[in-house]
C-alpha cells in the first residue's frame, strides 16, 4: 500500500478499477503521470464475477474475466501505476480550476490535481437463495455477454423494463426458449419493446411471479427455479439452464454524489461527449456514466477518454521546473503553489 506523503500532490488519482479504471491508469502512466489507483478490495469490477469472456477483442479463444482483469492490471503496473487495494472512503473535490482534490482511504488523506472516478455499477440482485452460489453457473446478469453459452437451451429473463425486453430478444437468438418472469401482469417497458418481444416466437410469458429460489443440478449448474405467484402465493418449479436477472443497475456514485451532478438513476453526468464533470479536474468513466452499453470494451474506451481528458487538463496548467531532488508527485504541488501566487 502506498503511504501518503504530507508534502506530495499526485498528478492523477483513479478511484475504482475494472476496464475503465485500469485503462485510464495505463494511459496516464504511459504519459509519465505516475497515477495512483485506489482499486478497492474487490478490484477488477464486474468482470471478476464473470467466468468466460468471449466478446473482448484480441482473445479469439475467450478468456476468464479475472484473468482478463489481471492482464489489465499488470499492463498498467508495468508502466508505473501504483495501487492501493483498499476502499476510498471519502472525497473532497475542489471547485476551483487548478485546485487540489482530496481522497481518503480510512484516515489516510491523498491529494491530487486530477481525479478520475471509475467506481462502476453493480447489478441489482434478487437476493434470493441460490443466486450468489450459482452466479456464473447458470445465473447471469448480461445476456449480451453470456447468451452464446445457452444455445438451444431453455432460459428465463427476470424483469419487466426495456432492458429486460432487449435481453430477452437477444437471448432468443440462441436459446430454445426464453421465459420472461415478472411480478406484475403489466410491464414498465415501452410499447415498442413489448411488441418486439411479443412478436418473437420463442419468448414465453409467466406473470405475476417472482423468483423464490435457484436450485443446482447434479453437475453443479442451475437446473430448477422455484417461482412464487404474487397474488396467491402458489409455487411453481421450472426446469431451466440459464436465468438472466435484468432488474437494473446501481451506479456506485454515492462517494461523490453531493459534489458532482448525477441523474435520477445515480449515473454521473458529464459534459457532452467528454468525461468532464462539473468539478474542474474531475472526470468520470465506465459504467459509472453508461446507461446504455455497459460492456467491457466500451468501459475501456471510456477510461481512455478520461485519461486523455486528465492529461490535457494537466497540460494546460502552467508548468514550473522541478527543483533538484523533488519527488515526482511534488511537481504538481509546486505548479499549484506558483499558480496561486
C-alpha positions in Angstrom: 0.0 0.0 0.0 1.3 3.5 -1.0 1.5 5.7 2.1 0.6 9.4 1.6 3.3 12.0 1.9 2.2 15.1 3.7 4.1 17.2 1.1 3.1 15.4 -2.0 0.3 16.1 -4.5 -0.4 13.4 -7.1 -1.0 14.2 -10.8 -3.8 11.7 -11.0 -5.8 9.6 -8.6 -8.1 7.0 -10.1 -10.9 5.8 -7.8 -12.0 2.3 -8.9 -10.7 -0.4 -11.2 -12.3 -2.6 -13.8 -11.7 -1.9 -17.5 -12.3 1.8 -17.2 -10.1 2.4 -14.2 -7.2 0.2 -15.4 -7.3 1.6 -18.9 -7.2 5.1 -17.5 -4.2 4.0 -15.4 -2.4 2.5 -18.5 -2.8 5.7 -20.5 -1.9 8.1 -17.7 1.1 6.0 -16.7 2.4 5.9 -20.3 2.1 9.7 -20.2 4.5 9.7 -17.3 1.9 11.0 -14.8 2.5 8.2 -12.3 -1.2 7.6 -11.5 -2.3 6.3 -8.1 -5.2 3.8 -8.3 -7.4 3.2 -5.3 -8.8 0.0 -6.7 -10.9 -1.4 -3.8 -10.8 -4.8 -2.1 -12.8 -6.4 -4.9 -10.6 -5.0 -7.7 -11.4 -5.7 -11.3 -15.0 -4.7 -11.3 -17.9 -6.9 -12.5 -15.6 -9.0 -14.7 -14.2 -10.6 -11.6 -17.6 -12.2 -11.3 -17.6 -13.5 -14.9 -16.3 -16.9 -15.9 -15.8 -16.9 -19.7 -15.4 -13.7 -21.7 -15.7 -14.3 -25.4 -16.6 -10.8 -26.8 -13.5 -8.9 -25.8 -11.3 -8.2 -28.9 -8.0 -9.9 -29.1 -9.0 -13.2 -27.4 -10.4 -15.5 -30.1 -10.5 -18.4 -27.8 -12.0 -16.4 -24.9 -10.6 -15.6 -21.5 -11.9 -15.8 -18.0 -13.0 -12.5 -16.5 -10.5 -12.5 -13.6 -7.6 -13.4 -15.9 -8.5 -10.5 -18.2 -8.6 -8.1 -15.4 -5.2 -9.3 -14.1 -3.8 -8.6 -17.5 -5.3 -5.1 -17.5 -3.7 -4.5 -14.1 -0.3 -6.0 -14.9 -0.1 -3.8 -18.0 -0.8 -0.6 -16.1 1.6 -1.6 -13.4 4.4 -2.2 -16.0 4.3 1.5 -16.9 4.5 2.7 -13.3 0.9 2.7 -12.0 0.8 2.4 -8.2 -2.1 0.6 -6.4 -3.9 0.8 -3.1 -6.0 -2.3 -2.7 -8.5 -0.7 -0.3 -11.7 1.3 -0.4 -11.8 5.1 -0.9 -14.0 6.3 2.0 -14.4 10.0 1.3 -13.6 12.6 -1.3 -13.4 16.4 -1.2 -13.4 17.8 -4.7 -12.2 21.3 -5.3 -14.4 23.6 -7.4 -11.6 25.9 -8.4 -9.6 25.4 -11.7 -6.2 24.2 -10.7 -7.4 23.3 -7.2 -6.3 20.3 -5.2 -8.7 17.4 -4.7 -8.6 15.1 -1.6 -9.3 11.4 -1.4 -9.3 9.5 1.9 -8.7 5.8 2.5 -9.7 5.4 6.1 -7.6 8.0 7.9 -5.1 8.4 5.2 -5.5 11.5 3.0 -4.3 11.7 -0.6 -4.2 14.8 -2.7 -4.2 15.2 -6.5 -4.6 17.7 -9.2 -6.9 15.4 -11.1 -9.3 12.6 -10.1 -10.8 10.0 -12.4 -13.9 8.4 -10.9 -14.3 4.8 -12.2 -16.3 3.1 -9.4 -18.6 1.3 -11.9 -22.1 0.0 -11.3 -23.4 -3.1 -9.6 -26.1 -5.4 -11.0 -29.2 -5.2 -8.9 -29.8 -8.6 -7.4 -32.8 -10.5 -6.4 -31.2 -11.5 -3.0 -32.8 -15.0 -3.0 -31.4 -18.4 -2.0 -29.0 -19.9 -4.6 -28.4 -16.6 -6.6 -25.0 -16.0 -5.3 -23.9 -19.6 -5.3 -25.0 -20.1 -8.9 -23.7 -16.8 -10.3 -21.6 -17.8 -13.3 -23.1 -21.3 -13.3 -26.4 -20.5 -14.9 -27.4 -17.3 -13.2 -26.2 -14.3 -15.2 -26.8 -10.5 -15.4 -25.8 -9.9 -19.0 -27.4 -11.7 -21.9 -25.1 -9.9 -24.4 -22.2 -11.4 -22.5 -23.4 -14.9 -21.9 -26.2 -15.8 -24.3 -24.0 -18.0 -26.5 -23.4 -20.4 -23.6 -27.1 -21.3 -23.7 -27.5 -22.3 -27.3 -30.6 -24.5 -27.8 -31.2 -24.5 -24.0 -34.3 -23.3 -22.0 -33.7 -19.9 -20.3 -35.5 -17.2 -18.5 -35.3 -13.4 -18.1 -36.4 -11.8 -14.8 -37.6 -8.2 -15.2 -40.2 -6.0 -16.9 -38.4 -3.0 -18.3 -36.9 -2.1 -21.7 -33.6 -3.7 -20.6 -35.3 -7.0 -19.8 -37.1 -7.0 -23.2 -33.8 -6.2 -25.0 -32.1 -9.0 -23.2 -34.9 -11.4 -24.0 -34.9 -10.6 -27.7 -31.1 -11.1 -27.9 -31.2 -14.3 -25.8 -34.0 -15.7 -28.0 -31.5 -15.8 -30.9 -29.6 -18.5 -29.0 -31.8 -20.3 -26.5 -34.5 -22.8 -27.3 -36.9 -20.7 -25.4 -36.9 -17.6 -23.2 -39.5 -17.3 -20.4 -40.0 -13.7 -19.1 -40.8 -13.6 -15.4 -42.4 -10.5 -14.0 -44.1 -9.7 -10.7 -47.0 -8.0 -12.3 -49.1 -8.6 -15.4 -48.3 -5.0 -16.5 -44.9 -4.1 -17.7 -43.0 -0.9 -17.4 -41.2 -1.5 -20.8 -42.1 0.8 -23.6 -44.8 -0.3 -26.0 -42.5 -0.8 -28.9 -40.1 -3.0 -26.9 -43.1 -5.1 -25.6 -44.3 -5.5 -29.2 -40.9 -6.7 -30.4 -40.7 -9.2 -27.5 -44.2 -10.5 -28.0 -43.6 -11.0 -31.7 -40.6 -13.2 -31.0 -41.7 -16.8 -31.4 -39.6 -18.5 -28.7 -40.3 -15.9 -26.0 -42.9 -17.0 -23.4 -44.5 -15.0 -20.5 -45.1 -16.0 -16.9 -46.8 -13.5 -14.7 -47.4 -12.5 -11.9 -44.4 -14.4 -10.4 -41.2 -13.7 -8.5 -38.2 -15.9 -8.1 -38.2 -17.7 -4.7 -35.1 -19.8 -5.1 -32.5 -21.2 -7.5 -31.5 -24.9 -7.4 -28.4 -26.6 -8.8 -28.5 -29.9 -10.6 -26.2 -32.9 -10.2 -23.4 -31.2 -12.2 -23.5 -28.1 -10.1 -25.1 -25.8 -12.6 -28.6 -24.2 -12.5 -31.3 -26.7 -13.2 -34.5 -25.6 -11.4 -36.0 -22.2 -10.5 -38.8 -22.1 -7.9 -41.3 -19.3 -8.5 -43.9 -17.8 -6.3 -47.2 -16.3 -7.5 -47.5 -12.7 -6.1 -51.3 -12.9 -5.9 -52.0 -16.3 -4.3 -48.5 -17.4 -3.1 -48.7 -20.6 -5.1 -45.3 -22.0 -6.0 -44.2 -23.3 -9.4 -40.9 -25.1 -10.3 -39.4 -24.6 -13.8 -36.6 -26.5 -15.3 -34.2 -24.0 -16.8 -30.5 -23.9 -17.8 -29.9 -20.2 -17.6 -31.6 -17.4 -15.7 -30.8 -13.8 -16.6 -31.5 -11.1 -14.0 -32.5 -7.8 -15.7 -33.8 -5.6 -13.0 -31.4 -2.7 -13.4 -28.0 -1.4 -12.2 -26.9 0.6 -9.3 -24.1 3.1 -10.2 -21.6 3.3 -7.3 -21.7 7.2 -7.3 -22.5 7.6 -3.6 -18.9 8.5 -2.7 -19.2 11.8 -4.6 -22.9 12.3 -5.1 -23.1 15.5 -3.1 -20.2 17.1 -5.1 -20.9 16.3 -8.7 -24.1 16.1 -10.8 -25.9 12.8 -11.0 -29.1 11.9 -12.7 -32.2 10.3 -11.2 -30.8 6.8 -11.6 -27.5 7.7 -9.9 -25.3 7.9 -13.0 -22.7 10.7 -13.1 -23.4 13.4 -15.6 -20.5 14.5 -17.8 -20.1 17.4 -20.3 -21.1 16.5 -23.8 -19.0 13.7 -25.3 -16.2 14.3 -22.8 -15.7 12.7 -19.4 -15.5 16.0 -17.6 -17.7 16.6 -14.6 -18.8 20.0 -13.3 -15.7 20.0 -11.0 -12.6 21.2 -12.8 -10.0 18.4 -12.9 -12.6 15.6 -12.0 -13.5 13.1 -14.7 -15.8 10.1 -14.7 -15.7 6.9 -16.8 -17.0 3.5 -17.4 -20.3 2.0 -16.1 -20.5 5.0 -13.7 -21.7 7.1 -16.6 -23.0 4.5 -19.0 -26.8 3.9 -19.1 -26.8 2.0 -22.3 -23.9 -0.3 -23.3 -22.2 -1.5 -20.1 -19.6 -3.6 -21.9 -16.0 -4.2 -21.0 -14.8 -2.8 -24.3 -16.9 0.4 -24.1 -15.8 0.9 -20.5 -12.1 0.6 -21.5 -12.7 3.2 -24.3 -14.3 5.5 -21.7 -11.3 5.0 -19.5 -9.1 6.1 -22.4 -11.1 9.3 -22.8 -10.9 10.1 -19.1 -7.1 9.6 -19.2 -6.7 11.9 -22.2 -9.0 14.5 -20.7 -7.0 14.4 -17.5 -3.7 14.7 -19.4 -4.9 17.6 -21.4 -6.2 19.3 -18.2 -2.7 19.0 -16.6 -1.0 20.1 -19.9 -3.0 23.3 -19.9 -1.9 24.1 -16.3 1.2 26.3 -16.3 4.3 24.2 -15.6 7.3 25.0 -13.4 10.7 23.5 -13.4 11.3 20.6 -11.0 13.8 21.5 -8.2 16.6 19.0 -7.8 15.6 16.2 -5.5 11.9 16.9 -5.6 9.8 13.7 -5.8 7.7 13.5 -9.0 4.5 13.9 -7.1 5.7 17.2 -5.6 5.9 18.8 -9.1 2.2 19.2 -9.1 2.2 20.9 -5.7 4.9 23.3 -6.9 2.9 24.1 -10.0 -0.2 24.7 -7.9 1.6 26.9 -5.4 3.0 29.1 -8.2 -0.4 29.4 -10.0 -1.9 30.5 -6.6 0.5 33.4 -6.1 
